[in-house]
Amino acid sequence: MKYIVAPKLTKLLSLVIDIHCITIWPIVLCSSTPTEGDKQHEEIHGHQWREIFNTLGWITLPTLLLLCLALPVHIGLLLVSLQLVINWLAFPAIYGAFYIRNYLRTTGKNRAAEAYYDIPFELEAYAHTGPRPYMNWTNYM
């Protein structure tokens, strides 16, 4: 993944909590030079993003390709391209859904931070930042 130091952009994206690094696969935006721990944490998010992208691809692409055989080429290419975009957006959509669910379940003044730290993707990334192998975020649901 490519790391880009962009303090103004990370500040702009810090709507809920202060963002030091954020993965927007295949890049990572950071407010300052990332540490090795930051890189490992964001690499796990990169793995999670690709995992969801590939899983959706294996589920949807065969059906879509069969459908494309019956359609004109330009429409088929448009559908495949659209499906790739939808698969790419699945990670932030699922991440956001977990955040909203957690936010609605928690109370108190640290509600936003608690909702963030209880997202399964974050639980996995924080649990495996250090000398441990990458696991599977579904274990944290």
Disulfide bonds with the S-S distance in Angstrom:
none
